[in-house]
Each structure stands twice: as structure tokens, then as C-alpha cells.
Amino acid sequence: MIITQVVPPYDRTDLPTVKLYREALARYMGNTDPSFVSLEGFVDAMVLVDALRDAGCDLTRDKLISALLSIDRKDIGLGPNLLLSFSPRTTKAWTPCMGQSSRVAGGP
């Protein structure tokens, strides 16, 4: 079985964003276990906050969209192969996936 993730493993605290995620999770969520889903949500929130900041104080929908679409090869602290980019043609932030293989008990 192959499982893919769009974020690196949540134990990769050598990556600045993963380290920040783990620190925030420990500080604000106490005994919550880390997960790929919550790490991805954390990264999504970071991207949105950066775009809101870039859009400025007089926020409009168009300014937010423009701020998001202006992101080009931005290092978001997840390693050199995960640079964030958007464009009017694609709103898919990045294409690499983190592959993991697992053996299922009783399976091939």
C-alpha cells in the first residue's frame, strides 16, 4: 500500500515550519497528537495569514486573491523541494507528494 501526503512527516522538526507546528501544538493543544491533517491545516493557515498581511489593511476579495496569486516559489519552511507557488492558471500550491509505503498484515 502506498500512502501520499502533501506535507513532510510531522516528526521532521529539522524543518522550521514543522518545528513551529509542533511547538504551537504543544503550547495550545496540550495532549493532542500531531498528525498529517493538522500539519497541513497549520501550513494552510500560515499561507492565508501571509496573504492577508500582504493584501494590506484595506482588505478586499480582489486584494486577497491578488496577494495569493503573487506567491511564487516561496520558501515556507518545509524544505527546498516544497516551494509555494500560485498563478492565475493554477491554484495548486505544489505538486510533490511525500510517499510512504506500508505493508498490510496478511497482504503481499
Gaussian input, Z-matrix of N, CA and C with variables (Angstrom, degrees):
# hf/3-21g

backbone

0 1
 N
 C     1     B1
 C     2     B2     1     A1
 N     3     B3     2     A2     1     D1
 C     4     B4     3     A3     2     D2
 C     5     B5     4     A4     3     D3
 N     6     B6     5     A5     4     D4
 C     7     B7     6     A6     5     D5
 C     8     B8     7     A7     6     D6
 N     9     B9     8     A8     7     D7
 C    10    B10     9     A9     8     D8
 C    11    B11    10    A10     9     D9
 N    12    B12    11    A11    10    D10
 C    13    B13    12    A12    11    D11
 C    14    B14    13    A13    12    D12
 N    15    B15    14    A14    13    D13
 C    16    B16    15    A15    14    D14
 C    17    B17    16    A16    15    D15
 N    18    B18    17    A17    16    D16
 C    19    B19    18    A18    17    D17
 C    20    B20    19    A19    18    D18
 N    21    B21    20    A20    19    D19
 C    22    B22    21    A21    20    D20
 C    23    B23    22    A22    21    D21
 N    24    B24    23    A23    22    D22
 C    25    B25    24    A24    23    D23
 C    26    B26    25    A25    24    D24
 N    27    B27    26    A26    25    D25
 C    28    B28    27    A27    26    D26
 C    29    B29    28    A28    27    D27
 N    30    B30    29    A29    28    D28
 C    31    B31    30    A30    29    D29
 C    32    B32    31    A31    30    D30
 N    33    B33    32    A32    31    D31
 C    34    B34    33    A33    32    D32
 C    35    B35    34    A34    33    D33
 N    36    B36    35    A35    34    D34
 C    37    B37    36    A36    35    D35
 C    38    B38    37    A37    36    D36
 N    39    B39    38    A38    37    D37
 C    40    B40    39    A39    38    D38
 C    41    B41    40    A40    39    D39
 N    42    B42    41    A41    40    D40
 C    43    B43    42    A42    41    D41
 C    44    B44    43    A43    42    D42
 N    45    B45    44    A44    43    D43
 C    46    B46    45    A45    44    D44
 C    47    B47    46    A46    45    D45
 N    48    B48    47    A47    46    D46
 C    49    B49    48    A48    47    D47
 C    50    B50    49    A49    48    D48
 N    51    B51    50    A50    49    D49
 C    52    B52    51    A51    50    D50
 C    53    B53    52    A52    51    D51
 N    54    B54    53    A53    52    D52
 C    55    B55    54    A54    53    D53
 C    56    B56    55    A55    54    D54
 N    57    B57    56    A56    55    D55
 C    58    B58    57    A57    56    D56
 C    59    B59    58    A58    57    D57
 N    60    B60    59    A59    58    D58
 C    61    B61    60    A60    59    D59
 C    62    B62    61    A61    60    D60
 N    63    B63    62    A62    61    D61
 C    64    B64    63    A63    62    D62
 C    65    B65    64    A64    63    D63
 N    66    B66    65    A65    64    D64
 C    67    B67    66    A66    65    D65
 C    68    B68    67    A67    66    D66
 N    69    B69    68    A68    67    D67
 C    70    B70    69    A69    68    D68
 C    71    B71    70    A70    69    D69
 N    72    B72    71    A71    70    D70
 C    73    B73    72    A72    71    D71
 C    74    B74    73    A73    72    D72
 N    75    B75    74    A74    73    D73
 C    76    B76    75    A75    74    D74
 C    77    B77    76    A76    75    D75
 N    78    B78    77    A77    76    D76
 C    79    B79    78    A78    77    D77
 C    80    B80    79    A79    78    D78
 N    81    B81    80    A80    79    D79
 C    82    B82    81    A81    80    D80
 C    83    B83    82    A82    81    D81
 N    84    B84    83    A83    82    D82
 C    85    B85    84    A84    83    D83
 C    86    B86    85    A85    84    D84
 N    87    B87    86    A86    85    D85
 C    88    B88    87    A87    86    D86
 C    89    B89    88    A88    87    D87
 N    90    B90    89    A89    88    D88
 C    91    B91    90    A90    89    D89
 C    92    B92    91    A91    90    D90
 N    93    B93    92    A92    91    D91
 C    94    B94    93    A93    92    D92
 C    95    B95    94    A94    93    D93
 N    96    B96    95    A95    94    D94
 C    97    B97    96    A96    95    D95
 C    98    B98    97    A97    96    D96
 N    99    B99    98    A98    97    D97
 C   100   B100    99    A99    98    D98
 C   101   B101   100   A100    99    D99
 N   102   B102   101   A101   100   D100
 C   103   B103   102   A102   101   D101
 C   104   B104   103   A103   102   D102
 N   105   B105   104   A104   103   D103
 C   106   B106   105   A105   104   D104
 C   107   B107   106   A106   105   D105
 N   108   B108   107   A107   106   D106
 C   109   B109   108   A108   107   D107
 C   110   B110   109   A109   108   D108
 N   111   B111   110   A110   109   D109
 C   112   B112   111   A111   110   D110
 C   113   B113   112   A112   111   D111
 N   114   B114   113   A113   112   D112
 C   115   B115   114   A114   113   D113
 C   116   B116   115   A115   114   D114
 N   117   B117   116   A116   115   D115
 C   118   B118   117   A117   116   D116
 C   119   B119   118   A118   117   D117
 N   120   B120   119   A119   118   D118
 C   121   B121   120   A120   119   D119
 C   122   B122   121   A121   120   D120
 N   123   B123   122   A122   121   D121
 C   124   B124   123   A123   122   D122
 C   125   B125   124   A124   123   D123
 N   126   B126   125   A125   124   D124
 C   127   B127   126   A126   125   D125
 C   128   B128   127   A127   126   D126
 N   129   B129   128   A128   127   D127
 C   130   B130   129   A129   128   D128
 C   131   B131   130   A130   129   D129
 N   132   B132   131   A131   130   D130
 C   133   B133   132   A132   131   D131
 C   134   B134   133   A133   132   D132
 N   135   B135   134   A134   133   D133
 C   136   B136   135   A135   134   D134
 C   137   B137   136   A136   135   D135
 N   138   B138   137   A137   136   D136
 C   139   B139   138   A138   137   D137
 C   140   B140   139   A139   138   D138
 N   141   B141   140   A140   139   D139
 C   142   B142   141   A141   140   D140
 C   143   B143   142   A142   141   D141
 N   144   B144   143   A143   142   D142
 C   145   B145   144   A144   143   D143
 C   146   B146   145   A145   144   D144
 N   147   B147   146   A146   145   D145
 C   148   B148   147   A147   146   D146
 C   149   B149   148   A148   147   D147
 N   150   B150   149   A149   148   D148
 C   151   B151   150   A150   149   D149
 C   152   B152   151   A151   150   D150
 N   153   B153   152   A152   151   D151
 C   154   B154   153   A153   152   D152
 C   155   B155   154   A154   153   D153
 N   156   B156   155   A155   154   D154
 C   157   B157   156   A156   155   D155
 C   158   B158   157   A157   156   D156
 N   159   B159   158   A158   157   D157
 C   160   B160   159   A159   158   D158
 C   161   B161   160   A160   159   D159
 N   162   B162   161   A161   160   D160
 C   163   B163   162   A162   161   D161
 C   164   B164   163   A163   162   D162
 N   165   B165   164   A164   163   D163
 C   166   B166   165   A165   164   D164
 C   167   B167   166   A166   165   D165
 N   168   B168   167   A167   166   D166
 C   169   B169   168   A168   167   D167
 C   170   B170   169   A169   168   D168
 N   171   B171   170   A170   169   D169
 C   172   B172   171   A171   170   D170
 C   173   B173   172   A172   171   D171
 N   174   B174   173   A173   172   D172
 C   175   B175   174   A174   173   D173
 C   176   B176   175   A175   174   D174
 N   177   B177   176   A176   175   D175
 C   178   B178   177   A177   176   D176
 C   179   B179   178   A178   177   D177
 N   180   B180   179   A179   178   D178
 C   181   B181   180   A180   179   D179
 C   182   B182   181   A181   180   D180
 N   183   B183   182   A182   181   D181
 C   184   B184   183   A183   182   D182
 C   185   B185   184   A184   183   D183
 N   186   B186   185   A185   184   D184
 C   187   B187   186   A186   185   D185
 C   188   B188   187   A187   186   D186
 N   189   B189   188   A188   187   D187
 C   190   B190   189   A189   188   D188
 C   191   B191   190   A190   189   D189
 N   192   B192   191   A191   190   D190
 C   193   B193   192   A192   191   D191
 C   194   B194   193   A193   192   D192
 N   195   B195   194   A194   193   D193
 C   196   B196   195   A195   194   D194
 C   197   B197   196   A196   195   D195
 N   198   B198   197   A197   196   D196
 C   199   B199   198   A198   197   D197
 C   200   B200   199   A199   198   D198
 N   201   B201   200   A200   199   D199
 C   202   B202   201   A201   200   D200
 C   203   B203   202   A202   201   D201
 N   204   B204   203   A203   202   D202
 C   205   B205   204   A204   203   D203
 C   206   B206   205   A205   204   D204
 N   207   B207   206   A206   205   D205
 C   208   B208   207   A207   206   D206
 C   209   B209   208   A208   207   D207
 N   210   B210   209   A209   208   D208
 C   211   B211   210   A210   209   D209
 C   212   B212   211   A211   210   D210
 N   213   B213   212   A212   211   D211
 C   214   B214   213   A213   212   D212
 C   215   B215   214   A214   213   D213
 N   216   B216   215   A215   214   D214
 C   217   B217   216   A216   215   D215
 C   218   B218   217   A217   216   D216
 N   219   B219   218   A218   217   D217
 C   220   B220   219   A219   218   D218
 C   221   B221   220   A220   219   D219
 N   222   B222   221   A221   220   D220
 C   223   B223   222   A222   221   D221
 C   224   B224   223   A223   222   D222
 N   225   B225   224   A224   223   D223
 C   226   B226   225   A225   224   D224
 C   227   B227   226   A226   225   D225
 N   228   B228   227   A227   226   D226
 C   229   B229   228   A228   227   D227
 C   230   B230   229   A229   228   D228
 N   231   B231   230   A230   229   D229
 C   232   B232   231   A231   230   D230
 C   233   B233   232   A232   231   D231
 N   234   B234   233   A233   232   D232
 C   235   B235   234   A234   233   D233
 C   236   B236   235   A235   234   D234
 N   237   B237   236   A236   235   D235
 C   238   B238   237   A237   236   D236
 C   239   B239   238   A238   237   D237
 N   240   B240   239   A239   238   D238
 C   241   B241   240   A240   239   D239
 C   242   B242   241   A241   240   D240
 N   243   B243   242   A242   241   D241
 C   244   B244   243   A243   242   D242
 C   245   B245   244   A244   243   D243
 N   246   B246   245   A245   244   D244
 C   247   B247   246   A246   245   D245
 C   248   B248   247   A247   246   D246
 N   249   B249   248   A248   247   D247
 C   250   B250   249   A249   248   D248
 C   251   B251   250   A250   249   D249
 N   252   B252   251   A251   250   D250
 C   253   B253   252   A252   251   D251
 C   254   B254   253   A253   252   D252
 N   255   B255   254   A254   253   D253
 C   256   B256   255   A255   254   D254
 C   257   B257   256   A256   255   D255
 N   258   B258   257   A257   256   D256
 C   259   B259   258   A258   257   D257
 C   260   B260   259   A259   258   D258
 N   261   B261   260   A260   259   D259
 C   262   B262   261   A261   260   D260
 C   263   B263   262   A262   261   D261
 N   264   B264   263   A263   262   D262
 C   265   B265   264   A264   263   D263
 C   266   B266   265   A265   264   D264
 N   267   B267   266   A266   265   D265
 C   268   B268   267   A267   266   D266
 C   269   B269   268   A268   267   D267
 N   270   B270   269   A269   268   D268
 C   271   B271   270   A270   269   D269
 C   272   B272   271   A271   270   D270
 N   273   B273   272   A272   271   D271
 C   274   B274   273   A273   272   D272
 C   275   B275   274   A274   273   D273
 N   276   B276   275   A275   274   D274
 C   277   B277   276   A276   275   D275
 C   278   B278   277   A277   276   D276
 N   279   B279   278   A278   277   D277
 C   280   B280   279   A279   278   D278
 C   281   B281   280   A280   279   D279
 N   282   B282   281   A281   280   D280
 C   283   B283   282   A282   281   D281
 C   284   B284   283   A283   282   D282
 N   285   B285   284   A284   283   D283
 C   286   B286   285   A285   284   D284
 C   287   B287   286   A286   285   D285
 N   288   B288   287   A287   286   D286
 C   289   B289   288   A288   287   D287
 C   290   B290   289   A289   288   D288
 N   291   B291   290   A290   289   D289
 C   292   B292   291   A291   290   D290
 C   293   B293   292   A292   291   D291
 N   294   B294   293   A293   292   D292
 C   295   B295   294   A294   293   D293
 C   296   B296   295   A295   294   D294
 N   297   B297   296   A296   295   D295
 C   298   B298   297   A297   296   D296
 C   299   B299   298   A298   297   D297
 N   300   B300   299   A299   298   D298
 C   301   B301   300   A300   299   D299
 C   302   B302   301   A301   300   D300
 N   303   B303   302   A302   301   D301
 C   304   B304   303   A303   302   D302
 C   305   B305   304   A304   303   D303
 N   306   B306   305   A305   304   D304
 C   307   B307   306   A306   305   D305
 C   308   B308   307   A307   306   D306
 N   309   B309   308   A308   307   D307
 C   310   B310   309   A309   308   D308
 C   311   B311   310   A310   309   D309
 N   312   B312   311   A311   310   D310
 C   313   B313   312   A312   311   D311
 C   314   B314   313   A313   312   D312
 N   315   B315   314   A314   313   D313
 C   316   B316   315   A315   314   D314
 C   317   B317   316   A316   315   D315
 N   318   B318   317   A317   316   D316
 C   319   B319   318   A318   317   D317
 C   320   B320   319   A319   318   D318
 N   321   B321   320   A320   319   D319
 C   322   B322   321   A321   320   D320
 C   323   B323   322   A322   321   D321

   B1=1.4332
   B2=1.5236
   B3=1.3127
   B4=1.4533
   B5=1.5241
   B6=1.3171
   B7=1.4600
   B8=1.5216
   B9=1.3214
   B10=1.4617
   B11=1.5176
   B12=1.3048
   B13=1.4641
   B14=1.5105
   B15=1.3169
   B16=1.4640
   B17=1.5153
   B18=1.3136
   B19=1.4590
   B20=1.5238
   B21=1.3292
   B22=1.4698
   B23=1.5291
   B24=1.3108
   B25=1.4682
   B26=1.5298
   B27=1.3116
   B28=1.4672
   B29=1.5227
   B30=1.3220
   B31=1.4625
   B32=1.5335
   B33=1.3305
   B34=1.4707
   B35=1.5273
   B36=1.3303
   B37=1.4662
   B38=1.5302
   B39=1.3340
   B40=1.4630
   B41=1.5276
   B42=1.3366
   B43=1.4577
   B44=1.5267
   B45=1.3273
   B46=1.4683
   B47=1.5321
   B48=1.3106
   B49=1.4674
   B50=1.5219
   B51=1.3112
   B52=1.4685
   B53=1.5251
   B54=1.3207
   B55=1.4721
   B56=1.5264
   B57=1.3424
   B58=1.4610
   B59=1.5284
   B60=1.3278
   B61=1.4733
   B62=1.5244
   B63=1.3281
   B64=1.4705
   B65=1.5246
   B66=1.3372
   B67=1.4686
   B68=1.5297
   B69=1.3321
   B70=1.4665
   B71=1.5245
   B72=1.3195
   B73=1.4656
   B74=1.5272
   B75=1.3192
   B76=1.4699
   B77=1.5268
   B78=1.3250
   B79=1.4637
   B80=1.5283
   B81=1.3322
   B82=1.4590
   B83=1.5239
   B84=1.3233
   B85=1.4632
   B86=1.5234
   B87=1.3239
   B88=1.4575
   B89=1.5090
   B90=1.3072
   B91=1.4626
   B92=1.5244
   B93=1.3289
   B94=1.4598
   B95=1.5206
   B96=1.3160
   B97=1.4610
   B98=1.5275
   B99=1.3227
   B100=1.4598
   B101=1.5236
   B102=1.3287
   B103=1.4665
   B104=1.5231
   B105=1.3155
   B106=1.4542
   B107=1.5261
   B108=1.3140
   B109=1.4674
   B110=1.5273
   B111=1.3279
   B112=1.4629
   B113=1.5309
   B114=1.3413
   B115=1.4631
   B116=1.5292
   B117=1.3216
   B118=1.4594
   B119=1.5320
   B120=1.3266
   B121=1.4635
   B122=1.5147
   B123=1.3267
   B124=1.4632
   B125=1.5306
   B126=1.3266
   B127=1.4614
   B128=1.5312
   B129=1.3324
   B130=1.4645
   B131=1.5261
   B132=1.3201
   B133=1.4682
   B134=1.5261
   B135=1.3351
   B136=1.4658
   B137=1.5273
   B138=1.3274
   B139=1.4676
   B140=1.5297
   B141=1.3245
   B142=1.4606
   B143=1.5242
   B144=1.3253
   B145=1.4694
   B146=1.5279
   B147=1.3363
   B148=1.4697
   B149=1.5251
   B150=1.3322
   B151=1.4633
   B152=1.5198
   B153=1.3265
   B154=1.4683
   B155=1.5220
   B156=1.3193
   B157=1.4646
   B158=1.5340
   B159=1.3319
   B160=1.4633
   B161=1.5262
   B162=1.3242
   B163=1.4642
   B164=1.5224
   B165=1.3278
   B166=1.4585
   B167=1.5174
   B168=1.3327
   B169=1.4708
   B170=1.5201
   B171=1.3069
   B172=1.4571
   B173=1.5274
   B174=1.3240
   B175=1.4580
   B176=1.5315
   B177=1.3246
   B178=1.4575
   B179=1.5258
   B180=1.3083
   B181=1.4611
   B182=1.5320
   B183=1.3249
   B184=1.4616
   B185=1.5277
   B186=1.3334
   B187=1.4720
   B188=1.5281
   B189=1.3335
   B190=1.4662
   B191=1.5268
   B192=1.3193
   B193=1.4648
   B194=1.5232
   B195=1.3164
   B196=1.4630
   B197=1.5286
   B198=1.3289
   B199=1.4716
   B200=1.5263
   B201=1.3258
   B202=1.4645
   B203=1.5237
   B204=1.3403
   B205=1.4574
   B206=1.5269
   B207=1.3179
   B208=1.4656
   B209=1.5316
   B210=1.3192
   B211=1.4670
   B212=1.5268
   B213=1.3244
   B214=1.4620
   B215=1.5233
   B216=1.3152
   B217=1.4706
   B218=1.5257
   B219=1.3204
   B220=1.4606
   B221=1.5300
   B222=1.3115
   B223=1.4650
   B224=1.5209
   B225=1.3199
   B226=1.4674
   B227=1.5252
   B228=1.3181
   B229=1.4566
   B230=1.5139
   B231=1.3456
   B232=1.4618
   B233=1.5250
   B234=1.3101
   B235=1.4510
   B236=1.5182
   B237=1.3306
   B238=1.4652
   B239=1.5216
   B240=1.3225
   B241=1.4581
   B242=1.5215
   B243=1.3141
   B244=1.4663
   B245=1.5200
   B246=1.3205
   B247=1.4526
   B248=1.5235
   B249=1.3013
   B250=1.4594
   B251=1.5247
   B252=1.3252
   B253=1.4603
   B254=1.5203
   B255=1.3181
   B256=1.4569
   B257=1.5181
   B258=1.3168
   B259=1.4545
   B260=1.5213
   B261=1.3255
   B262=1.4641
   B263=1.5318
   B264=1.3503
   B265=1.4680
   B266=1.5193
   B267=1.3215
   B268=1.4659
   B269=1.5196
   B270=1.3015
   B271=1.4625
   B272=1.5201
   B273=1.3140
   B274=1.4609
   B275=1.5234
   B276=1.3210
   B277=1.4622
   B278=1.5196
   B279=1.3090
   B280=1.4559
   B281=1.5056
   B282=1.3298
   B283=1.4563
   B284=1.5167
   B285=1.3351
   B286=1.4664
   B287=1.5332
   B288=1.3019
   B289=1.4614
   B290=1.5165
   B291=1.3216
   B292=1.4481
   B293=1.5326
   B294=1.3119
   B295=1.4572
   B296=1.5185
   B297=1.2899
   B298=1.4552
   B299=1.5178
   B300=1.2936
   B301=1.4660
   B302=1.5207
   B303=1.3116
   B304=1.4628
   B305=1.5137
   B306=1.2952
   B307=1.4532
   B308=1.5017
   B309=1.2896
   B310=1.4512
   B311=1.5255
   B312=1.3290
   B313=1.4579
   B314=1.5230
   B315=1.3170
   B316=1.4543
   B317=1.5097
   B318=1.3197
   B319=1.4638
   B320=1.5132
   B321=1.3228
   B322=1.4746
   B323=1.5068
   A1=107.61
   A2=116.35
   A3=122.45
   A4=108.28
   A5=115.57
   A6=121.68
   A7=106.72
   A8=117.50
   A9=119.81
   A10=110.15
   A11=115.11
   A12=122.89
   A13=107.35
   A14=117.16
   A15=119.92
   A16=112.22
   A17=117.30
   A18=121.98
   A19=108.40
   A20=117.07
   A21=119.42
   A22=110.84
   A23=117.14
   A24=119.84
   A25=111.60
   A26=116.48
   A27=121.65
   A28=113.38
   A29=117.89
   A30=119.64
   A31=111.64
   A32=117.75
   A33=122.25
   A34=110.21
   A35=116.10
   A36=120.89
   A37=112.94
   A38=117.49
   A39=120.55
   A40=110.79
   A41=117.12
   A42=122.21
   A43=108.60
   A44=118.32
   A45=121.17
   A46=114.84
   A47=118.07
   A48=119.75
   A49=111.39
   A50=117.52
   A51=120.31
   A52=109.35
   A53=116.89
   A54=120.63
   A55=110.41
   A56=116.88
   A57=121.07
   A58=111.07
   A59=116.72
   A60=122.08
   A61=110.88
   A62=116.37
   A63=120.19
   A64=111.11
   A65=117.18
   A66=120.80
   A67=111.02
   A68=117.21
   A69=121.16
   A70=111.04
   A71=117.03
   A72=121.00
   A73=110.22
   A74=117.04
   A75=120.79
   A76=111.26
   A77=116.91
   A78=120.68
   A79=113.16
   A80=116.24
   A81=119.46
   A82=114.77
   A83=117.68
   A84=119.95
   A85=113.27
   A86=116.48
   A87=121.11
   A88=115.27
   A89=116.04
   A90=121.46
   A91=114.20
   A92=118.19
   A93=121.18
   A94=110.07
   A95=115.89
   A96=120.48
   A97=110.58
   A98=117.49
   A99=119.52
   A100=110.13
   A101=115.57
   A102=120.20
   A103=109.13
   A104=115.42
   A105=119.81
   A106=110.55
   A107=116.73
   A108=120.97
   A109=110.69
   A110=117.82
   A111=118.64
   A112=111.87
   A113=117.55
   A114=119.57
   A115=109.90
   A116=117.23
   A117=120.10
   A118=110.68
   A119=117.19
   A120=120.51
   A121=111.96
   A122=117.13
   A123=122.16
   A124=110.34
   A125=116.53
   A126=121.03
   A127=109.83
   A128=117.17
   A129=120.83
   A130=110.81
   A131=116.51
   A132=120.82
   A133=110.65
   A134=118.06
   A135=120.96
   A136=111.01
   A137=115.87
   A138=120.67
   A139=109.69
   A140=117.41
   A141=120.75
   A142=111.68
   A143=117.25
   A144=120.73
   A145=110.61
   A146=117.36
   A147=120.05
   A148=110.81
   A149=117.15
   A150=120.80
   A151=110.86
   A152=117.40
   A153=120.44
   A154=110.79
   A155=116.12
   A156=120.69
   A157=110.45
   A158=116.42
   A159=120.93
   A160=112.39
   A161=117.30
   A162=121.41
   A163=111.57
   A164=117.64
   A165=121.46
   A166=113.66
   A167=113.80
   A168=121.00
   A169=113.23
   A170=117.54
   A171=121.86
   A172=108.59
   A173=116.21
   A174=123.23
   A175=112.57
   A176=113.83
   A177=121.37
   A178=107.15
   A179=115.63
   A180=120.21
   A181=109.82
   A182=116.81
   A183=120.68
   A184=112.23
   A185=117.49
   A186=120.46
   A187=111.04
   A188=116.41
   A189=119.54
   A190=110.32
   A191=116.94
   A192=120.16
   A193=110.03
   A194=116.95
   A195=120.94
   A196=111.32
   A197=116.82
   A198=120.56
   A199=110.87
   A200=117.60
   A201=120.41
   A202=110.85
   A203=116.27
   A204=119.88
   A205=113.23
   A206=117.28
   A207=120.16
   A208=112.39
   A209=117.79
   A210=120.88
   A211=108.64
   A212=116.15
   A213=120.84
   A214=110.55
   A215=114.89
   A216=122.43
   A217=112.40
   A218=115.82
   A219=121.75
   A220=110.38
   A221=115.19
   A222=121.44
   A223=107.66
   A224=116.54
   A225=120.22
   A226=111.97
   A227=116.31
   A228=120.77
   A229=115.27
   A230=116.46
   A231=119.91
   A232=112.47
   A233=115.86
   A234=120.27
   A235=111.92
   A236=116.81
   A237=121.77
   A238=114.35
   A239=118.93
   A240=121.03
   A241=112.75
   A242=117.83
   A243=121.09
   A244=109.73
   A245=115.28
   A246=121.66
   A247=107.37
   A248=115.94
   A249=122.20
   A250=110.88
   A251=116.53
   A252=121.90
   A253=109.84
   A254=115.11
   A255=122.18
   A256=107.66
   A257=117.05
   A258=121.92
   A259=108.11
   A260=117.27
   A261=118.74
   A262=112.95
   A263=116.86
   A264=120.08
   A265=113.49
   A266=117.22
   A267=119.16
   A268=110.61
   A269=114.93
   A270=119.93
   A271=110.20
   A272=116.14
   A273=121.22
   A274=106.98
   A275=116.79
   A276=121.18
   A277=113.36
   A278=118.25
   A279=121.02
   A280=108.78
   A281=116.19
   A282=119.91
   A283=114.50
   A284=120.63
   A285=117.37
   A286=112.04
   A287=115.16
   A288=121.43
   A289=107.52
   A290=115.91
   A291=121.64
   A292=106.89
   A293=117.78
   A294=120.64
   A295=111.83
   A296=115.28
   A297=121.98
   A298=106.84
   A299=117.02
   A300=118.28
   A301=108.01
   A302=113.91
   A303=120.91
   A304=108.24
   A305=115.50
   A306=120.94
   A307=108.46
   A308=115.78
   A309=121.16
   A310=107.63
   A311=116.73
   A312=120.31
   A313=110.09
   A314=116.03
   A315=121.38
   A316=113.09
   A317=117.66
   A318=121.01
   A319=111.49
   A320=116.68
   A321=120.94
   A322=112.86
   D1=135.78
   D2=177.21
   D3=-112.75
   D4=130.39
   D5=178.45
   D6=-117.71
   D7=133.40
   D8=177.92
   D9=-115.94
   D10=148.58
   D11=177.53
   D12=-132.45
   D13=153.10
   D14=177.78
   D15=-95.56
   D16=-3.83
   D17=176.42
   D18=-122.18
   D19=156.69
   D20=177.21
   D21=-66.98
   D22=167.13
   D23=177.05
   D24=-56.54
   D25=141.37
   D26=-176.01
   D27=-73.31
   D28=-0.98
   D29=174.41
   D30=-97.92
   D31=3.78
   D32=179.45
   D33=-83.25
   D34=66.08
   D35=-177.41
   D36=-71.59
   D37=-0.75
   D38=171.07
   D39=-73.93
   D40=-15.50
   D41=176.60
   D42=-90.77
   D43=127.92
   D44=-173.40
   D45=-54.46
   D46=-41.60
   D47=-178.09
   D48=-71.35
   D49=-37.45
   D50=177.13
   D51=-65.31
   D52=-41.05
   D53=177.85
   D54=-62.03
   D55=-45.53
   D56=178.42
   D57=-61.66
   D58=-42.76
   D59=177.08
   D60=-58.30
   D61=-48.85
   D62=-178.64
   D63=-62.89
   D64=-40.14
   D65=178.27
   D66=-65.00
   D67=-44.78
   D68=179.02
   D69=-65.12
   D70=-40.48
   D71=178.82
   D72=-61.94
   D73=-45.71
   D74=179.48
   D75=-65.15
   D76=-40.04
   D77=-176.30
   D78=-72.83
   D79=-43.68
   D80=-171.81
   D81=-103.75
   D82=-17.79
   D83=-176.85
   D84=-118.47
   D85=8.62
   D86=173.35
   D87=54.53
   D88=-109.51
   D89=-172.76
   D90=-91.05
   D91=14.25
   D92=179.97
   D93=-71.39
   D94=130.31
   D95=177.59
   D96=-75.01
   D97=143.34
   D98=175.72
   D99=-66.53
   D100=154.86
   D101=177.26
   D102=-152.78
   D103=161.39
   D104=176.93
   D105=-62.69
   D106=-39.53
   D107=-177.96
   D108=-63.46
   D109=-46.27
   D110=-178.87
   D111=-71.74
   D112=-31.64
   D113=175.23
   D114=-65.23
   D115=-43.19
   D116=178.42
   D117=-62.63
   D118=-41.03
   D119=176.39
   D120=-62.99
   D121=-38.83
   D122=177.48
   D123=-61.75
   D124=-45.47
   D125=178.92
   D126=-64.08
   D127=-43.47
   D128=177.75
   D129=-57.26
   D130=-43.70
   D131=179.82
   D132=-65.08
   D133=-39.51
   D134=177.65
   D135=-60.37
   D136=-43.55
   D137=-179.30
   D138=-64.58
   D139=-43.85
   D140=179.83
   D141=-63.72
   D142=-43.74
   D143=179.53
   D144=-62.84
   D145=-42.03
   D146=177.29
   D147=-61.30
   D148=-42.77
   D149=179.92
   D150=-66.43
   D151=-40.02
   D152=176.86
   D153=-61.80
   D154=-42.02
   D155=178.34
   D156=-63.16
   D157=-44.80
   D158=-179.62
   D159=-67.43
   D160=-29.38
   D161=-179.33
   D162=-70.13
   D163=-22.84
   D164=175.87
   D165=93.31
   D166=175.31
   D167=-174.74
   D168=-69.91
   D169=-33.56
   D170=-178.42
   D171=-89.80
   D172=66.11
   D173=-170.05
   D174=-68.61
   D175=134.70
   D176=169.98
   D177=-133.82
   D178=164.75
   D179=177.52
   D180=-58.56
   D181=-45.43
   D182=-178.99
   D183=-62.15
   D184=-39.32
   D185=178.92
   D186=-66.25
   D187=-39.12
   D188=178.37
   D189=-65.61
   D190=-45.59
   D191=178.81
   D192=-61.57
   D193=-43.73
   D194=178.65
   D195=-61.02
   D196=-42.66
   D197=178.57
   D198=-62.66
   D199=-41.71
   D200=178.14
   D201=-65.00
   D202=-45.57
   D203=-177.04
   D204=-69.79
   D205=-15.75
   D206=178.79
   D207=-84.20
   D208=-7.01
   D209=178.97
   D210=-70.81
   D211=121.87
   D212=-177.04
   D213=-140.16
   D214=112.33
   D215=178.54
   D216=53.94
   D217=44.79
   D218=-178.94
   D219=-83.55
   D220=129.99
   D221=175.99
   D222=-78.74
   D223=113.42
   D224=-179.37
   D225=-106.22
   D226=18.94
   D227=173.32
   D228=81.38
   D229=25.42
   D230=178.77
   D231=-116.33
   D232=18.44
   D233=178.43
   D234=104.52
   D235=160.60
   D236=-173.56
   D237=-67.28
   D238=-19.89
   D239=-179.85
   D240=-89.49
   D241=-3.70
   D242=-179.89
   D243=-119.70
   D244=72.46
   D245=175.54
   D246=-95.93
   D247=135.72
   D248=-173.85
   D249=-87.68
   D250=130.42
   D251=177.14
   D252=-144.32
   D253=139.92
   D254=171.38
   D255=-128.59
   D256=163.52
   D257=173.66
   D258=-158.70
   D259=166.75
   D260=177.08
   D261=-59.64
   D262=-24.16
   D263=-179.29
   D264=-86.37
   D265=-23.57
   D266=-178.93
   D267=-144.34
   D268=133.77
   D269=175.59
   D270=-109.24
   D271=14.67
   D272=173.71
   D273=-84.80
   D274=116.54
   D275=-170.04
   D276=-64.84
   D277=-42.76
   D278=179.13
   D279=-153.96
   D280=159.14
   D281=-176.40
   D282=-104.79
   D283=-24.95
   D284=-178.15
   D285=-64.48
   D286=144.14
   D287=173.18
   D288=-120.03
   D289=149.89
   D290=176.68
   D291=-91.27
   D292=112.44
   D293=-178.98
   D294=-89.41
   D295=142.07
   D296=175.11
   D297=-136.82
   D298=139.50
   D299=176.19
   D300=-113.71
   D301=145.81
   D302=-179.79
   D303=-136.42
   D304=149.13
   D305=173.77
   D306=-100.49
   D307=130.13
   D308=177.61
   D309=-89.83
   D310=133.00
   D311=179.60
   D312=-55.74
   D313=128.26
   D314=-179.83
   D315=82.90
   D316=-2.48
   D317=-178.73
   D318=-95.53
   D319=175.23
   D320=-178.69
   D321=-70.49

